[in-house]
């Protein structure tokens, strides 16, 4: 089964940090966004495998995200 996940990328001094919003434990770094994306995809696949091996429920189905508006002035 193929599932879409939401990646967030943050610029850091060594390049970029990536994190999956639906699965915050999946965090990687890369020298550029493409490298970080590849690492994040690899990390997500490894986490899926590890969760399956441990008979743990993957937390994705229970996530809900929405944008809220906050005045920043």
PDB file of N, H, CA, C and O in Angstrom:
ATOM      1  N   UNK A   1       0.847  -1.179   0.000  1.00  0.00           N
ATOM      2  CA  UNK A   1       0.000   0.000   0.000  1.00  0.00           C
ATOM      3  C   UNK A   1       0.892   1.242   0.000  1.00  0.00           C
ATOM      4  O   UNK A   1       1.849   1.332   0.769  1.00  0.00           O
ATOM      5  N   UNK A   2       0.573   2.169  -0.849  1.00  0.00           N
ATOM      6  H   UNK A   2      -0.204   2.095  -1.473  1.00  0.00           H
ATOM      7  CA  UNK A   2       1.322   3.414  -0.959  1.00  0.00           C
ATOM      8  C   UNK A   2       0.570   4.494  -0.189  1.00  0.00           C
ATOM      9  O   UNK A   2      -0.630   4.682  -0.391  1.00  0.00           O
ATOM     10  N   UNK A   3       1.276   5.209   0.698  1.00  0.00           N
ATOM     11  H   UNK A   3       2.251   5.056   0.862  1.00  0.00           H
ATOM     12  CA  UNK A   3       0.668   6.290   1.472  1.00  0.00           C
ATOM     13  C   UNK A   3       1.460   7.564   1.272  1.00  0.00           C
ATOM     14  O   UNK A   3       2.689   7.529   1.208  1.00  0.00           O
ATOM     15  N   UNK A   4       0.774   8.681   1.173  1.00  0.00           N
ATOM     16  H   UNK A   4      -0.224   8.709   1.224  1.00  0.00           H
ATOM     17  CA  UNK A   4       1.431   9.978   1.066  1.00  0.00           C
ATOM     18  C   UNK A   4       1.746  10.518   2.448  1.00  0.00           C
ATOM     19  O   UNK A   4       0.915  10.453   3.355  1.00  0.00           O
ATOM     20  N   UNK A   5       2.936  11.046   2.602  1.00  0.00           N
ATOM     21  H   UNK A   5       3.610  11.098   1.866  1.00  0.00           H
ATOM     22  CA  UNK A   5       3.365  11.647   3.863  1.00  0.00           C
ATOM     23  C   UNK A   5       3.779  13.085   3.596  1.00  0.00           C
ATOM     24  O   UNK A   5       4.188  13.424   2.486  1.00  0.00           O
ATOM     25  N   UNK A   6       3.674  13.924   4.609  1.00  0.00           N
ATOM     26  H   UNK A   6       3.342  13.649   5.511  1.00  0.00           H
ATOM     27  CA  UNK A   6       4.000  15.339   4.475  1.00  0.00           C
ATOM     28  C   UNK A   6       5.378  15.611   5.050  1.00  0.00           C
ATOM     29  O   UNK A   6       5.626  15.381   6.233  1.00  0.00           O
ATOM     30  N   UNK A   7       6.276  16.105   4.199  1.00  0.00           N
ATOM     31  H   UNK A   7       6.075  16.292   3.238  1.00  0.00           H
ATOM     32  CA  UNK A   7       7.642  16.417   4.637  1.00  0.00           C
ATOM     33  C   UNK A   7       7.776  17.910   4.905  1.00  0.00           C
ATOM     34  O   UNK A   7       7.234  18.743   4.179  1.00  0.00           O
ATOM     35  N   UNK A   8       8.510  18.226   5.963  1.00  0.00           N
ATOM     36  H   UNK A   8       8.951  17.550   6.553  1.00  0.00           H
ATOM     37  CA  UNK A   8       8.840  19.620   6.283  1.00  0.00           C
ATOM     38  C   UNK A   8      10.349  19.737   6.223  1.00  0.00           C
ATOM     39  O   UNK A   8      11.060  18.912   6.797  1.00  0.00           O
ATOM     40  N   UNK A   9      10.851  20.761   5.530  1.00  0.00           N
ATOM     41  H   UNK A   9      10.274  21.431   5.063  1.00  0.00           H
ATOM     42  CA  UNK A   9      12.291  20.982   5.401  1.00  0.00           C
ATOM     43  C   UNK A   9      12.646  22.316   6.047  1.00  0.00           C
ATOM     44  O   UNK A   9      11.985  23.330   5.821  1.00  0.00           O
ATOM     45  N   UNK A  10      13.697  22.292   6.851  1.00  0.00           N
ATOM     46  H   UNK A  10      14.234  21.468   7.035  1.00  0.00           H
ATOM     47  CA  UNK A  10      14.166  23.498   7.543  1.00  0.00           C
ATOM     48  C   UNK A  10      15.626  23.706   7.170  1.00  0.00           C
ATOM     49  O   UNK A  10      16.431  22.779   7.263  1.00  0.00           O
ATOM     50  N   UNK A  11      15.968  24.911   6.750  1.00  0.00           N
ATOM     51  H   UNK A  11      15.314  25.664   6.675  1.00  0.00           H
ATOM     52  CA  UNK A  11      17.351  25.256   6.434  1.00  0.00           C
ATOM     53  C   UNK A  11      18.151  25.298   7.732  1.00  0.00           C
ATOM     54  O   UNK A  11      17.769  25.980   8.683  1.00  0.00           O
ATOM     55  N   UNK A  12      19.278  24.555   7.766  1.00  0.00           N
ATOM     56  H   UNK A  12      19.589  24.001   6.994  1.00  0.00           H
ATOM     57  CA  UNK A  12      20.193  24.559   8.911  1.00  0.00           C
ATOM     58  C   UNK A  12      21.587  24.866   8.397  1.00  0.00           C
ATOM     59  O   UNK A  12      21.798  24.913   7.185  1.00  0.00           O
ATOM     60  N   UNK A  13      22.530  25.072   9.278  1.00  0.00           N
ATOM     61  H   UNK A  13      22.359  25.034  10.262  1.00  0.00           H
ATOM     62  CA  UNK A  13      23.874  25.487   8.865  1.00  0.00           C
ATOM     63  C   UNK A  13      24.570  24.470   7.952  1.00  0.00           C
ATOM     64  O   UNK A  13      25.365  24.856   7.095  1.00  0.00           O
ATOM     65  N   UNK A  14      24.282  23.189   8.125  1.00  0.00           N
ATOM     66  H   UNK A  14      23.637  22.876   8.821  1.00  0.00           H
ATOM     67  CA  UNK A  14      24.938  22.159   7.313  1.00  0.00           C
ATOM     68  C   UNK A  14      24.129  21.757   6.075  1.00  0.00           C
ATOM     69  O   UNK A  14      24.559  20.885   5.319  1.00  0.00           O
ATOM     70  N   UNK A  15      22.971  22.375   5.858  1.00  0.00           N
ATOM     71  H   UNK A  15      22.622  23.083   6.472  1.00  0.00           H
ATOM     72  CA  UNK A  15      22.141  22.049   4.703  1.00  0.00           C
ATOM     73  C   UNK A  15      20.674  22.138   5.050  1.00  0.00           C
ATOM     74  O   UNK A  15      20.153  23.228   5.289  1.00  0.00           O
ATOM     75  N   UNK A  16      19.990  20.980   5.081  1.00  0.00           N
ATOM     76  H   UNK A  16      20.413  20.095   4.887  1.00  0.00           H
ATOM     77  CA  UNK A  16      18.566  20.939   5.399  1.00  0.00           C
ATOM     78  C   UNK A  16      18.255  19.793   6.351  1.00  0.00           C
ATOM     79  O   UNK A  16      18.871  18.729   6.295  1.00  0.00           O
ATOM     80  N   UNK A  17      17.287  20.036   7.224  1.00  0.00           N
ATOM     81  H   UNK A  17      16.786  20.900   7.269  1.00  0.00           H
ATOM     82  CA  UNK A  17      16.747  18.994   8.072  1.00  0.00           C
ATOM     83  C   UNK A  17      15.340  18.700   7.554  1.00  0.00           C
ATOM     84  O   UNK A  17      14.578  19.619   7.254  1.00  0.00           O
ATOM     85  N   UNK A  18      15.003  17.419   7.452  1.00  0.00           N
ATOM     86  H   UNK A  18      15.622  16.672   7.695  1.00  0.00           H
ATOM     87  CA  UNK A  18      13.675  17.025   7.009  1.00  0.00           C
ATOM     88  C   UNK A  18      12.984  16.206   8.080  1.00  0.00           C
ATOM     89  O   UNK A  18      13.627  15.449   8.807  1.00  0.00           O
ATOM     90  N   UNK A  19      11.670  16.360   8.176  1.00  0.00           N
ATOM     91  H   UNK A  19      11.147  16.976   7.586  1.00  0.00           H
ATOM     92  CA  UNK A  19      10.885  15.626   9.165  1.00  0.00           C
ATOM     93  C   UNK A  19       9.517  15.322   8.565  1.00  0.00           C
ATOM     94  O   UNK A  19       8.965  16.133   7.823  1.00  0.00           O
ATOM     95  N   UNK A  20       8.977  14.156   8.887  1.00  0.00           N
ATOM     96  H   UNK A  20       9.426  13.497   9.491  1.00  0.00           H
ATOM     97  CA  UNK A  20       7.627  13.814   8.457  1.00  0.00           C
ATOM     98  C   UNK A  20       6.632  14.325   9.487  1.00  0.00           C
ATOM     99  O   UNK A  20       6.732  13.987  10.666  1.00  0.00           O
ATOM    100  N   UNK A  21       5.685  15.126   9.059  1.00  0.00           N
ATOM    101  H   UNK A  21       5.603  15.400   8.101  1.00  0.00           H
ATOM    102  CA  UNK A  21       4.725  15.703   9.994  1.00  0.00           C
ATOM    103  C   UNK A  21       3.828  14.639  10.610  1.00  0.00           C
ATOM    104  O   UNK A  21       3.479  14.725  11.787  1.00  0.00           O
ATOM    105  N   UNK A  22       3.451  13.632   9.817  1.00  0.00           N
ATOM    106  H   UNK A  22       3.735  13.562   8.860  1.00  0.00           H
ATOM    107  CA  UNK A  22       2.591  12.577  10.340  1.00  0.00           C
ATOM    108  C   UNK A  22       3.342  11.618  11.261  1.00  0.00           C
ATOM    109  O   UNK A  22       2.723  10.898  12.045  1.00  0.00           O
ATOM    110  N   UNK A  23       4.660  11.605  11.172  1.00  0.00           N
ATOM    111  H   UNK A  23       5.163  12.190  10.536  1.00  0.00           H
ATOM    112  CA  UNK A  23       5.489  10.658  11.923  1.00  0.00           C
ATOM    113  C   UNK A  23       6.738  11.403  12.393  1.00  0.00           C
ATOM    114  O   UNK A  23       7.812  11.211  11.823  1.00  0.00           O
ATOM    115  N   UNK A  24       6.623  12.247  13.419  1.00  0.00           N
ATOM    116  H   UNK A  24       5.751  12.403  13.883  1.00  0.00           H
ATOM    117  CA  UNK A  24       7.694  13.153  13.835  1.00  0.00           C
ATOM    118  C   UNK A  24       9.014  12.475  14.203  1.00  0.00           C
ATOM    119  O   UNK A  24      10.061  13.122  14.207  1.00  0.00           O
ATOM    120  N   UNK A  25       8.970  11.180  14.510  1.00  0.00           N
ATOM    121  H   UNK A  25       8.119  10.655  14.506  1.00  0.00           H
ATOM    122  CA  UNK A  25      10.205  10.473  14.854  1.00  0.00           C
ATOM    123  C   UNK A  25      11.111  10.288  13.644  1.00  0.00           C
ATOM    124  O   UNK A  25      12.298  10.001  13.802  1.00  0.00           O
ATOM    125  N   UNK A  26      10.569  10.449  12.439  1.00  0.00           N
ATOM    126  H   UNK A  26       9.605  10.682  12.311  1.00  0.00           H
ATOM    127  CA  UNK A  26      11.362  10.286  11.213  1.00  0.00           C
ATOM    128  C   UNK A  26      11.962  11.640  10.854  1.00  0.00           C
ATOM    129  O   UNK A  26      11.283  12.517  10.320  1.00  0.00           O
ATOM    130  N   UNK A  27      13.256  11.791  11.158  1.00  0.00           N
ATOM    131  H   UNK A  27      13.808  11.078  11.592  1.00  0.00           H
ATOM    132  CA  UNK A  27      13.994  13.045  10.946  1.00  0.00           C
ATOM    133  C   UNK A  27      15.317  12.712  10.270  1.00  0.00           C
ATOM    134  O   UNK A  27      15.994  11.759  10.657  1.00  0.00           O
ATOM    135  N   UNK A  28      15.689  13.498   9.255  1.00  0.00           N
ATOM    136  H   UNK A  28      15.140  14.272   8.941  1.00  0.00           H
ATOM    137  CA  UNK A  28      16.972  13.309   8.583  1.00  0.00           C
ATOM    138  C   UNK A  28      17.589  14.661   8.262  1.00  0.00           C
ATOM    139  O   UNK A  28      16.970  15.706   8.462  1.00  0.00           O
ATOM    140  N   UNK A  29      18.813  14.624   7.762  1.00  0.00           N
ATOM    141  H   UNK A  29      19.315  13.774   7.599  1.00  0.00           H
ATOM    142  CA  UNK A  29      19.498  15.818   7.278  1.00  0.00           C
ATOM    143  C   UNK A  29      20.122  15.518   5.931  1.00  0.00           C
ATOM    144  O   UNK A  29      20.389  14.363   5.601  1.00  0.00           O
ATOM    145  N   UNK A  30      20.356  16.574   5.149  1.00  0.00           N
ATOM    146  H   UNK A  30      20.140  17.513   5.418  1.00  0.00           H
ATOM    147  CA  UNK A  30      21.033  16.442   3.869  1.00  0.00           C
ATOM    148  C   UNK A  30      21.707  17.746   3.497  1.00  0.00           C
ATOM    149  O   UNK A  30      21.371  18.805   4.028  1.00  0.00           O
ATOM    150  N   UNK A  31      22.659  17.663   2.583  1.00  0.00           N
ATOM    151  H   UNK A  31      22.932  16.802   2.152  1.00  0.00           H
ATOM    152  CA  UNK A  31      23.387  18.868   2.176  1.00  0.00           C
ATOM    153  C   UNK A  31      22.514  19.799   1.343  1.00  0.00           C
ATOM    154  O   UNK A  31      22.752  21.006   1.309  1.00  0.00           O
ATOM    155  N   UNK A  32      21.494  19.242   0.663  1.00  0.00           N
ATOM    156  H   UNK A  32      21.301  18.261   0.690  1.00  0.00           H
ATOM    157  CA  UNK A  32      20.516  20.040  -0.070  1.00  0.00           C
ATOM    158  C   UNK A  32      19.149  19.351   0.054  1.00  0.00           C
ATOM    159  O   UNK A  32      19.044  18.267   0.627  1.00  0.00           O
ATOM    160  N   UNK A  33      18.128  19.978  -0.478  1.00  0.00           N
ATOM    161  H   UNK A  33      18.214  20.859  -0.943  1.00  0.00           H
ATOM    162  CA  UNK A  33      16.778  19.427  -0.307  1.00  0.00           C
ATOM    163  C   UNK A  33      16.655  18.055  -0.972  1.00  0.00           C
ATOM    164  O   UNK A  33      16.012  17.161  -0.421  1.00  0.00           O
ATOM    165  N   UNK A  34      17.254  17.879  -2.137  1.00  0.00           N
ATOM    166  H   UNK A  34      17.776  18.605  -2.585  1.00  0.00           H
ATOM    167  CA  UNK A  34      17.163  16.594  -2.822  1.00  0.00           C
ATOM    168  C   UNK A  34      17.796  15.480  -1.986  1.00  0.00           C
ATOM    169  O   UNK A  34      17.229  14.394  -1.864  1.00  0.00           O
ATOM    170  N   UNK A  35      18.959  15.749  -1.416  1.00  0.00           N
ATOM    171  H   UNK A  35      19.419  16.631  -1.516  1.00  0.00           H
ATOM    172  CA  UNK A  35      19.642  14.775  -0.561  1.00  0.00           C
ATOM    173  C   UNK A  35      18.820  14.488   0.688  1.00  0.00           C
ATOM    174  O   UNK A  35      18.700  13.336   1.107  1.00  0.00           O
ATOM    175  N   UNK A  36      18.260  15.525   1.274  1.00  0.00           N
ATOM    176  H   UNK A  36      18.358  16.460   0.934  1.00  0.00           H
ATOM    177  CA  UNK A  36      17.432  15.374   2.470  1.00  0.00           C
ATOM    178  C   UNK A  36      16.171  14.573   2.145  1.00  0.00           C
ATOM    179  O   UNK A  36      15.762  13.719   2.932  1.00  0.00           O
ATOM    180  N   UNK A  37      15.554  14.841   0.996  1.00  0.00           N
ATOM    181  H   UNK A  37      15.886  15.535   0.357  1.00  0.00           H
ATOM    182  CA  UNK A  37      14.354  14.116   0.580  1.00  0.00           C
ATOM    183  C   UNK A  37      14.644  12.627   0.429  1.00  0.00           C
ATOM    184  O   UNK A  37      13.877  11.787   0.901  1.00  0.00           O
ATOM    185  N   UNK A  38      15.757  12.304  -0.233  1.00  0.00           N
ATOM    186  H   UNK A  38      16.380  12.986  -0.616  1.00  0.00           H
ATOM    187  CA  UNK A  38      16.129  10.900  -0.419  1.00  0.00           C
ATOM    188  C   UNK A  38      16.352  10.225   0.932  1.00  0.00           C
ATOM    189  O   UNK A  38      15.891   9.104   1.148  1.00  0.00           O
ATOM    190  N   UNK A  39      17.055  10.902   1.842  1.00  0.00           N
ATOM    191  H   UNK A  39      17.429  11.813   1.666  1.00  0.00           H
ATOM    192  CA  UNK A  39      17.291  10.353   3.180  1.00  0.00           C
ATOM    193  C   UNK A  39      15.984  10.160   3.939  1.00  0.00           C
ATOM    194  O   UNK A  39      15.813   9.170   4.651  1.00  0.00           O
ATOM    195  N   UNK A  40      15.066  11.105   3.785  1.00  0.00           N
ATOM    196  H   UNK A  40      15.205  11.909   3.207  1.00  0.00           H
ATOM    197  CA  UNK A  40      13.770  11.020   4.466  1.00  0.00           C
ATOM    198  C   UNK A  40      12.947   9.845   3.927  1.00  0.00           C
ATOM    199  O   UNK A  40      12.307   9.127   4.695  1.00  0.00           O
ATOM    200  N   UNK A  41      12.969   9.658   2.617  1.00  0.00           N
ATOM    201  H   UNK A  41      13.489  10.241   1.994  1.00  0.00           H
ATOM    202  CA  UNK A  41      12.257   8.512   2.022  1.00  0.00           C
ATOM    203  C   UNK A  41      12.864   7.196   2.518  1.00  0.00           C
ATOM    204  O   UNK A  41      12.138   6.266   2.867  1.00  0.00           O
ATOM    205  N   UNK A  42      14.202   7.123   2.547  1.00  0.00           N
ATOM    206  H   UNK A  42      14.793   7.879   2.263  1.00  0.00           H
ATOM    207  CA  UNK A  42      14.873   5.913   3.047  1.00  0.00           C
ATOM    208  C   UNK A  42      14.525   5.667   4.510  1.00  0.00           C
ATOM    209  O   UNK A  42      14.238   4.536   4.903  1.00  0.00           O
ATOM    210  N   UNK A  43      14.552   6.724   5.313  1.00  0.00           N
ATOM    211  H   UNK A  43      14.785   7.642   4.994  1.00  0.00           H
ATOM    212  CA  UNK A  43      14.247   6.589   6.743  1.00  0.00           C
ATOM    213  C   UNK A  43      12.810   6.140   6.955  1.00  0.00           C
ATOM    214  O   UNK A  43      12.538   5.328   7.839  1.00  0.00           O
ATOM    215  N   UNK A  44      11.888   6.662   6.152  1.00  0.00           N
ATOM    216  H   UNK A  44      12.109   7.321   5.434  1.00  0.00           H
ATOM    217  CA  UNK A  44      10.481   6.267   6.278  1.00  0.00           C
ATOM    218  C   UNK A  44      10.315   4.788   5.950  1.00  0.00           C
ATOM    219  O   UNK A  44       9.606   4.072   6.656  1.00  0.00           O
ATOM    220  N   UNK A  45      10.963   4.328   4.883  1.00  0.00           N
ATOM    221  H   UNK A  45      11.539   4.910   4.309  1.00  0.00           H
ATOM    222  CA  UNK A  45      10.883   2.901   4.531  1.00  0.00           C
ATOM    223  C   UNK A  45      11.455   2.030   5.645  1.00  0.00           C
ATOM    224  O   UNK A  45      10.885   0.987   5.966  1.00  0.00           O
ATOM    225  N   UNK A  46      12.575   2.446   6.238  1.00  0.00           N
ATOM    226  H   UNK A  46      13.038   3.293   5.977  1.00  0.00           H
ATOM    227  CA  UNK A  46      13.184   1.686   7.334  1.00  0.00           C
ATOM    228  C   UNK A  46      12.277   1.660   8.560  1.00  0.00           C
ATOM    229  O   UNK A  46      12.170   0.632   9.230  1.00  0.00           O
ATOM    230  N   UNK A  47      11.623   2.782   8.860  1.00  0.00           N
ATOM    231  H   UNK A  47      11.710   3.616   8.316  1.00  0.00           H
ATOM    232  CA  UNK A  47      10.715   2.826  10.005  1.00  0.00           C
ATOM    233  C   UNK A  47       9.505   1.921   9.780  1.00  0.00           C
ATOM    234  O   UNK A  47       9.061   1.243  10.706  1.00  0.00           O
ATOM    235  N   UNK A  48       8.967   1.906   8.558  1.00  0.00           N
ATOM    236  H   UNK A  48       9.327   2.458   7.805  1.00  0.00           H
ATOM    237  CA  UNK A  48       7.843   1.017   8.248  1.00  0.00           C
ATOM    238  C   UNK A  48       8.267  -0.427   8.483  1.00  0.00           C
ATOM    239  O   UNK A  48       7.541  -1.192   9.117  1.00  0.00           O
ATOM    240  N   UNK A  49       9.429  -0.800   7.979  1.00  0.00           N
ATOM    241  H   UNK A  49      10.019  -0.178   7.463  1.00  0.00           H
ATOM    242  CA  UNK A  49       9.937  -2.156   8.160  1.00  0.00           C
ATOM    243  C   UNK A  49      10.111  -2.491   9.641  1.00  0.00           C
ATOM    244  O   UNK A  49       9.692  -3.558  10.089  1.00  0.00           O
ATOM    245  N   UNK A  50      10.726  -1.584  10.400  1.00  0.00           N
ATOM    246  H   UNK A  50      11.066  -0.717  10.036  1.00  0.00           H
ATOM    247  CA  UNK A  50      10.951  -1.815  11.829  1.00  0.00           C
ATOM    248  C   UNK A  50       9.626  -1.949  12.581  1.00  0.00           C
ATOM    249  O   UNK A  50       9.489  -2.825  13.435  1.00  0.00           O
ATOM    250  N   UNK A  51       8.652  -1.089  12.275  1.00  0.00           N
ATOM    251  H   UNK A  51       8.763  -0.377  11.581  1.00  0.00           H
ATOM    252  CA  UNK A  51       7.357  -1.175  12.943  1.00  0.00           C
ATOM    253  C   UNK A  51       6.663  -2.495  12.627  1.00  0.00           C
ATOM    254  O   UNK A  51       6.063  -3.109  13.510  1.00  0.00           O
ATOM    255  N   UNK A  52       6.741  -2.931  11.375  1.00  0.00           N
ATOM    256  H   UNK A  52       7.228  -2.433  10.658  1.00  0.00           H
ATOM    257  CA  UNK A  52       6.131  -4.213  11.001  1.00  0.00           C
ATOM    258  C   UNK A  52       6.799  -5.365  11.747  1.00  0.00           C
ATOM    259  O   UNK A  52       6.117  -6.268  12.232  1.00  0.00           O
ATOM    260  N   UNK A  53       8.121  -5.340  11.841  1.00  0.00           N
ATOM    261  H   UNK A  53       8.675  -4.607  11.447  1.00  0.00           H
ATOM    262  CA  UNK A  53       8.852  -6.401  12.524  1.00  0.00           C
ATOM    263  C   UNK A  53       8.516  -6.463  14.006  1.00  0.00           C
ATOM    264  O   UNK A  53       8.544  -7.538  14.606  1.00  0.00           O
ATOM    265  N   UNK A  54       8.198  -5.317  14.600  1.00  0.00           N
ATOM    266  H   UNK A  54       8.175  -4.444  14.113  1.00  0.00           H
ATOM    267  CA  UNK A  54       7.875  -5.253  16.027  1.00  0.00           C
ATOM    268  C   UNK A  54       6.362  -5.320  16.278  1.00  0.00           C
ATOM    269  O   UNK A  54       5.912  -5.181  17.415  1.00  0.00           O
ATOM    270  N   UNK A  55       5.596  -5.531  15.229  1.00  0.00           N
ATOM    271  H   UNK A  55       5.961  -5.645  14.305  1.00  0.00           H
ATOM    272  CA  UNK A  55       4.135  -5.565  15.334  1.00  0.00           C
ATOM    273  C   UNK A  55       3.567  -4.299  15.967  1.00  0.00           C
ATOM    274  O   UNK A  55       2.590  -4.354  16.714  1.00  0.00           O
ATOM    275  N   UNK A  56       4.186  -3.157  15.662  1.00  0.00           N
ATOM    276  H   UNK A  56       4.979  -3.112  15.055  1.00  0.00           H
ATOM    277  CA  UNK A  56       3.708  -1.874  16.163  1.00  0.00           C
ATOM    278  C   UNK A  56       2.827  -1.223  15.109  1.00  0.00           C
ATOM    279  O   UNK A  56       3.042  -1.402  13.910  1.00  0.00           O
ATOM    280  N   UNK A  57       1.848  -0.477  15.557  1.00  0.00           N
ATOM    281  H   UNK A  57       1.673  -0.332  16.530  1.00  0.00           H
ATOM    282  CA  UNK A  57       0.955   0.234  14.643  1.00  0.00           C
ATOM    283  C   UNK A  57       1.652   1.482  14.112  1.00  0.00           C
ATOM    284  O   UNK A  57       2.187   2.282  14.880  1.00  0.00           O
ATOM    285  N   UNK A  58       1.638   1.637  12.807  1.00  0.00           N
ATOM    286  H   UNK A  58       1.203   0.987  12.184  1.00  0.00           H
ATOM    287  CA  UNK A  58       2.207   2.837  12.189  1.00  0.00           C
ATOM    288  C   UNK A  58       1.243   3.992  12.456  1.00  0.00           C
ATOM    289  O   UNK A  58       0.049   3.863  12.189  1.00  0.00           O
ATOM    290  N   UNK A  59       1.737   5.119  12.977  1.00  0.00           N
ATOM    291  H   UNK A  59       2.708   5.224  13.194  1.00  0.00           H
ATOM    292  CA  UNK A  59       0.859   6.187  13.481  1.00  0.00           C
ATOM    293  C   UNK A  59       0.185   7.042  12.423  1.00  0.00           C
ATOM    294  O   UNK A  59      -0.513   7.991  12.779  1.00  0.00           O
ATOM    295  N   UNK A  60       0.353   6.761  11.170  1.00  0.00           N
ATOM    296  H   UNK A  60       0.920   5.990  10.880  1.00  0.00           H
ATOM    297  CA  UNK A  60      -0.093   7.650  10.106  1.00  0.00           C
ATOM    298  C   UNK A  60      -1.601   7.811  10.020  1.00  0.00           C
ATOM    299  O   UNK A  60      -2.077   8.929   9.818  1.00  0.00           O
ATOM    300  N   UNK A  61      -2.368   6.749  10.165  1.00  0.00           N
ATOM    301  H   UNK A  61      -1.982   5.841  10.329  1.00  0.00           H
ATOM    302  CA  UNK A  61      -3.809   6.825   9.940  1.00  0.00           C
ATOM    303  C   UNK A  61      -4.540   7.751  10.904  1.00  0.00           C
ATOM    304  O   UNK A  61      -5.666   8.161  10.620  1.00  0.00           O
ATOM    305  N   UNK A  62      -3.943   8.083  12.012  1.00  0.00           N
ATOM    306  H   UNK A  62      -3.029   7.751  12.243  1.00  0.00           H
ATOM    307  CA  UNK A  62      -4.633   8.857  13.042  1.00  0.00           C
ATOM    308  C   UNK A  62      -4.265  10.339  13.030  1.00  0.00           C
ATOM    309  O   UNK A  62      -4.592  11.067  13.967  1.00  0.00           O
ATOM    310  N   UNK A  63      -3.595  10.783  11.986  1.00  0.00           N
ATOM    311  H   UNK A  63      -3.329  10.192  11.224  1.00  0.00           H
ATOM    312  CA  UNK A  63      -3.131  12.163  11.932  1.00  0.00           C
ATOM    313  C   UNK A  63      -4.133  13.062  11.219  1.00  0.00           C
ATOM    314  O   UNK A  63      -4.786  12.653  10.259  1.00  0.00           O
ATOM    315  N   UNK A  64      -4.239  14.280  11.702  1.00  0.00           N
ATOM    316  H   UNK A  64      -3.709  14.612  12.481  1.00  0.00           H
ATOM    317  CA  UNK A  64      -5.058  15.302  11.061  1.00  0.00           C
ATOM    318  C   UNK A  64      -4.268  16.599  11.120  1.00  0.00           C
ATOM    319  O   UNK A  64      -3.818  17.013  12.188  1.00  0.00           O
ATOM    320  N   UNK A  65      -4.103  17.235   9.972  1.00  0.00           N
ATOM    321  H   UNK A  65      -4.469  16.898   9.104  1.00  0.00           H
ATOM    322  CA  UNK A  65      -3.377  18.497   9.907  1.00  0.00           C
ATOM    323  C   UNK A  65      -4.275  19.547   9.288  1.00  0.00           C
ATOM    324  O   UNK A  65      -5.049  19.260   8.374  1.00  0.00           O
ATOM    325  N   UNK A  66      -4.168  20.762   9.790  1.00  0.00           N
ATOM    326  H   UNK A  66      -3.540  20.995  10.532  1.00  0.00           H
ATOM    327  CA  UNK A  66      -4.872  21.885   9.195  1.00  0.00           C
ATOM    328  C   UNK A  66      -4.054  23.140   9.432  1.00  0.00           C
ATOM    329  O   UNK A  66      -3.234  23.198  10.348  1.00  0.00           O
ATOM    330  N   UNK A  67      -4.283  24.132   8.604  1.00  0.00           N
ATOM    331  H   UNK A  67      -4.949  24.084   7.860  1.00  0.00           H
ATOM    332  CA  UNK A  67      -3.616  25.416   8.761  1.00  0.00           C
ATOM    333  C   UNK A  67      -4.470  26.324   9.616  1.00  0.00           C
ATOM    334  O   UNK A  67      -5.668  26.473   9.374  1.00  0.00           O
ATOM    335  N   UNK A  68      -3.858  26.927  10.610  1.00  0.00           N
ATOM    336  H   UNK A  68      -2.885  26.806  10.807  1.00  0.00           H
ATOM    337  CA  UNK A  68      -4.572  27.935  11.407  1.00  0.00           C
ATOM    338  C   UNK A  68      -3.931  29.282  11.129  1.00  0.00           C
ATOM    339  O   UNK A  68      -2.729  29.355  10.871  1.00  0.00           O
ATOM    340  N   UNK A  69      -4.705  30.333  11.177  1.00  0.00           N
ATOM    341  H   UNK A  69      -5.681  30.273  11.386  1.00  0.00           H
ATOM    342  CA  UNK A  69      -4.226  31.668  10.893  1.00  0.00           C
ATOM    343  C   UNK A  69      -3.894  32.383  12.205  1.00  0.00           C
ATOM    344  O   UNK A  69      -4.710  32.418  13.127  1.00  0.00           O
ATOM    345  N   UNK A  70      -2.704  32.946  12.277  1.00  0.00           N
ATOM    346  H   UNK A  70      -2.041  32.917  11.529  1.00  0.00           H
ATOM    347  CA  UNK A  70      -2.253  33.678  13.445  1.00  0.00           C
ATOM    348  C   UNK A  70      -1.623  34.983  12.965  1.00  0.00           C
ATOM    349  O   UNK A  70      -0.746  34.972  12.100  1.00  0.00           O
ATOM    350  N   UNK A  71      -2.065  36.098  13.521  1.00  0.00           N
ATOM    351  H   UNK A  71      -2.777  36.108  14.223  1.00  0.00           H
ATOM    352  CA  UNK A  71      -1.475  37.376  13.150  1.00  0.00           C
ATOM    353  C   UNK A  71      -0.076  37.482  13.754  1.00  0.00           C
ATOM    354  O   UNK A  71       0.108  37.239  14.946  1.00  0.00           O
ATOM    355  N   UNK A  72       0.898  37.841  12.940  1.00  0.00           N
ATOM    356  H   UNK A  72       0.749  38.038  11.971  1.00  0.00           H
ATOM    357  CA  UNK A  72       2.284  37.859  13.378  1.00  0.00           C
ATOM    358  C   UNK A  72       2.803  39.293  13.589  1.00  0.00           C
ATOM    359  O   UNK A  72       4.009  39.494  13.736  1.00  0.00           O
ATOM    360  N   UNK A  73       1.928  40.264  13.604  1.00  0.00           N
ATOM    361  H   UNK A  73       0.948  40.101  13.485  1.00  0.00           H
ATOM    362  CA  UNK A  73       2.365  41.654  13.751  1.00  0.00           C
ATOM    363  C   UNK A  73       2.455  42.065  15.191  1.00  0.00           C
ATOM    364  O   UNK A  73       2.809  43.206  15.486  1.00  0.00           O
TER     365      UNK A  73
END
